Each structure stands twice: as structure tokens, then as C-alpha cells.
Amino acid sequence: MNVLVALHPTRKAATLSLLSVLMLLSAFVPSLAHALPTTITVGAQPSGIAYDPAKGELFVANYGSNTVSVISDSTNSVVANITVRSPVGVVYDPAKGEIFVINLFGSAVSVISDSDNSVLASVLVGSEPYGIAYDPAKGEVLVSNQGSNSLSVISDATGSVGTPVKGLNAPLDLAYDSAKGQAFVVTPGPAGSLSNTVSVVSDSSNSVVANLTVGIAPMGIAYDSGKGELFVSNQGSNSLSVISDSSDKVVASVNVGSNPAGVVYDPATGEVFVANEGANTVSAVSDGSNTVIGTADVAGSPNTLAFDSAKGELFVTSYVSDTVTVVPEGSFVSTSSASPSTTSSPTTASSTTSASVTATSPVSSNSTTSGSSSSISWSYVGLVAANAVLLLILGGLAVVRSRMGRAQSGPTVRQLV
């Protein structure tokens, strides 16, 4: 005689419902855990960051400790520290598998191999170098020199420096536009005599071909290849200026957080991210609508960013807390607080800025902060707690239903001969 145990229909339905909920929660909760930001401690006063897709690593220029920290994006941990003098800007050269790091007070650029993290060379450039970008069309590294109002052009094949581009007004950050073969250089002008411009430099003639007026005290810039546009952060007017590379004109202005600094573009989503130093946030801007579509909290005066395309994550340096925060795109909180305005010359803003906006070196600070976004963390804890309560309720209902089934229908065991 064989015995077959068959569930009562009421108990079977309750059990299947409970299993369905468990399966949904098992898929949901890990995704929430992944969305939580991770904070990585690096050197003192991180002031620049670049992503190396070949190695899956981030290189962070730590101005205050004269080091470059190497972060593995698979473990989100520092795997090496490289000694480099007063590093600020940093860029990755995929053609050579090398990292170029600006030495602010050495008037030089250090060349680092990404294969063994060794310093290969030091290339002299202009006075007080600050911004850096890679030109894949010509295999060149472009360096803005704030102290000498120039742009140095380094050949990555020979390491030699060509004739500098003159006539730039206290240049800071820059971005290379591959569609036009042009570099867009942020040129705010010296403190006390701001010009609030972006200079357009042709890489074929190595000359300035246009000067575009943007917001007050422009600081950071990123090239949006999807739209053929440049996004420029304006620290004095708390905005992003949007420049069309087809017309070399400002086509829009987007309100963001306080004192926006670094800017980076995500080609997968068509979004632009800006670090708001004064608000301790990162704003996500849609390049389709030129509106802020989300924000994320990042402690410690976030200043520069790099986008990790392999993991769909942002790596954000925080100058005050000596950290890098890993921000998954899924952790941005939707917002509709910012509204764009379209203009060809946003020069009427009444905001003013202090001399620290265009200082030639990062402003030192002894303040420290710790942790990641508390609002996101507590939201996650609340959701997990709610899910646990829901499971307890469903489990109790299943027990009650099963007991009622046995009382009404008798035994749930059939005998088959």
C-alpha cells in the first residue's frame, strides 16, 4: 500500500501565495541592498578621478597626501597607492593604457602605467596646470595651465609637448568633443575679474576659435556624445549651461544644487551627473529634457566624478571627508524641483561668488564626515522591516486557513491501494 499526502485546496492556495511573496521579496531585497552607496576611504583631499575600463579600476588624485589611490571596481576597495606630487586632475589614455595626472605645483604631468601602477615619466607643462582631457583623434593629452593662461598639448606617442595654445583666461576644467575635433575649456577668469566663459579650441589648428558666455564662475564640464552637447557647471549661479557643439552656442540653463563642481556623462542612460559641493548632493540631469530627474546624498563636499560603465555606478570624490562614494544609479531619488530655462546667453544672473571659486589650489580643510546617504539607508531598513511583518501576517493566515480546512473537510491524507 502506497500513501500519498495531498494538500487541502485551501492550504495549497495559501502556501502558494506565501511562496510567491517570498520569491518576490528575494528578488526585491537584494536589489535594494545593491542600491545602497558604499564609501571608500582614500588619501587626503581627493581632487580628481578617472575610470580605467581596461582594468576595471578608478584612479583618484589625492592632493593633500601626494598620492593616487587605485580602486578596484569589483571589490570597491583601494588596491594600491602611488606617490605623485600635488595631484589634481587625472585622465585615462586608452590607446596607451596609461594614466596622466596633473602635478599642480610641479608644473608637470605624471604618466602612470595601468599594468603595474608605476610612474613612467614626468612631462613639464605650463604654470599651475589644472584641467586635463584626452584627444583620441590625435592621440594627445590636453592640459589647461591656469597660471600661464595656456593649453599644453602632449603627444602620448612621444611624450613631447607641442606649441601651447595661448589666450585662455585662467583656464580650469576642459572636455574634448570628438564629433567636432574641438576642446571646450572652462575659462572663468581670475578672481575679482571674472569673464564667465568657455573657450573653444580647434585641435587641427591649436587655436581658440570661439569664446562662449555661460553662468557665473564656471568650474566643471562634460561632453555629451549622445546629443552633441557640453554641460558646464556654474558655481556662482548654481546651474548647468548647455552648449550645442553644432552651433557653438548656449542653448539652455538647468538649475541644480549649491556650488556645482564636477560633471560626468553616462552614455547608457543619456544622463549627466553633477556634484554639488555646497549641498552635499549629486544631481542627475536628463539630456533629453534638460531637467533634474533625481538627486543622491553624498557627504563631505563632493567635487569630482567618474562614471563606471561596467557597473553602471558613479564614483564621487569628497574633498572634505577624504572618501570616494560609490553611487548606483538606482539610488537616486526622483525629483521635480528644478525647472530648466532656455537661453542663448545666460548672463543676467544676479548671484555673486567669492574668490575661493577660482582659487589656484584646492582649499584645505580639517573637517571630516563619515557614512553614506542616511536617508537611503533608513528607507532600506524600513522596507525590510515592513516585508518581515508582511511575512509574519501571511504565515499566520496560512496556519489559520489550514486549521479551518482540517476542521471542515476532515483528514487531508488519502490512501491509495
Rosetta blueprint (number, residue, H / E / L):
1 M L
2 N E
3 V E
4 L E
5 V E
6 A L
7 L L
8 H L
9 P H
10 T H
11 R H
12 K H
13 A H
14 A H
15 T H
16 L H
17 S H
18 L H
19 L H
20 S H
21 V H
22 L H
23 M H
24 L H
25 L H
26 S H
27 A H
28 F H
29 V H
30 P H
31 S H
32 L H
33 A H
34 H H
35 A H
36 L L
37 P L
38 T E
39 T E
40 I E
41 T E
42 V L
43 G L
44 A L
45 Q L
46 P E
47 S E
48 G E
49 I E
50 A E
51 Y E
52 D E
53 P L
54 A L
55 K L
56 G L
57 E E
58 L E
59 F E
60 V E
61 A E
62 N E
63 Y H
64 G H
65 S H
66 N L
67 T E
68 V E
69 S E
70 V E
71 I E
72 S E
73 D L
74 S L
75 T L
76 N L
77 S E
78 V E
79 V E
80 A E
81 N E
82 I E
83 T E
84 V L
85 R L
86 S L
87 P E
88 V E
89 G E
90 V E
91 V E
92 Y E
93 D E
94 P L
95 A L
96 K L
97 G L
98 E E
99 I E
100 F E
101 V E
102 I E
103 N E
104 L L
105 F L
106 G L
107 S L
108 A E
109 V E
110 S E
111 V E
112 I E
113 S E
114 D L
115 S L
116 D L
117 N L
118 S L
119 V E
120 L E
121 A E
122 S E
123 V E
124 L E
125 V L
126 G L
127 S L
128 E L
129 P E
130 Y E
131 G E
132 I E
133 A E
134 Y E
135 D E
136 P L
137 A L
138 K L
139 G L
140 E E
141 V E
142 L E
143 V E
144 S E
145 N E
146 Q L
147 G L
148 S L
149 N L
150 S E
151 L E
152 S E
153 V E
154 I E
155 S E
156 D L
157 A L
158 T L
159 G L
160 S L
161 V E
162 G L
163 T L
164 P L
165 V E
166 K L
167 G L
168 L L
169 N L
170 A L
171 P L
172 L L
173 D L
174 L E
175 A E
176 Y E
177 D E
178 S L
179 A L
180 K L
181 G L
182 Q E
183 A E
184 F E
185 V E
186 V E
187 T E
188 P L
189 G L
190 P L
191 A L
192 G L
193 S L
194 L L
195 S L
196 N L
197 T E
198 V E
199 S E
200 V E
201 V E
202 S E
203 D L
204 S L
205 S L
206 N L
207 S E
208 V E
209 V E
210 A E
211 N E
212 L E
213 T E
214 V L
215 G L
216 I L
217 A L
218 P E
219 M E
220 G E
221 I E
222 A E
223 Y E
224 D E
225 S L
226 G L
227 K L
228 G L
229 E E
230 L E
231 F E
232 V E
233 S E
234 N E
235 Q L
236 G L
237 S L
238 N L
239 S E
240 L E
241 S E
242 V E
243 I E
244 S E
245 D L
246 S L
247 S L
248 D L
249 K E
250 V E
251 V E
252 A E
253 S E
254 V E
255 N E
256 V L
257 G L
258 S L
259 N L
260 P E
261 A E
262 G E
263 V E
264 V E
265 Y E
266 D E
267 P L
268 A L
269 T L
270 G L
271 E E
272 V E
273 F E
274 V E
275 A E
276 N E
277 E L
278 G L
279 A L
280 N L
281 T E
282 V E
283 S E
284 A E
285 V E
286 S E
287 D L
288 G L
289 S L
290 N L
291 T E
292 V E
293 I E
294 G E
295 T E
296 A E
297 D E
298 V L
299 A L
300 G L
301 S L
302 P E
303 N E
304 T E
305 L E
306 A E
307 F E
308 D E
309 S L
310 A L
311 K L
312 G L
313 E E
314 L E
315 F E
316 V E
317 T E
318 S E
319 Y L
320 V L
321 S L
322 D L
323 T E
324 V E
325 T E
326 V E
327 V E
328 P E
329 E H
330 G H
331 S H
332 F L
333 V E
334 S E
335 T L
336 S L
337 S L
338 A L
339 S L
340 P L
341 S E
342 T L
343 T L
344 S L
345 S L
346 P L
347 T L
348 T L
349 A L
350 S L
351 S L
352 T L
353 T L
354 S L
355 A H
356 S H
357 V H
358 T H
359 A L
360 T L
361 S L
362 P L
363 V L
364 S L
365 S L
366 N L
367 S L
368 T L
369 T L
370 S L
371 G L
372 S L
373 S L
374 S H
375 S H
376 I H
377 S H
378 W H
379 S H
380 Y H
381 V H
382 G H
383 L H
384 V H
385 A H
386 A H
387 N H
388 A H
389 V H
390 L H
391 L H
392 L H
393 I H
394 L H
395 G H
396 G H
397 L H
398 A H
399 V H
400 V H
401 R H
402 S H
403 R H
404 M H
405 G H
406 R H
407 A H
408 Q H
409 S H
410 G L
411 P L
412 T L
413 V E
414 R E
415 Q E
416 L E
417 V L
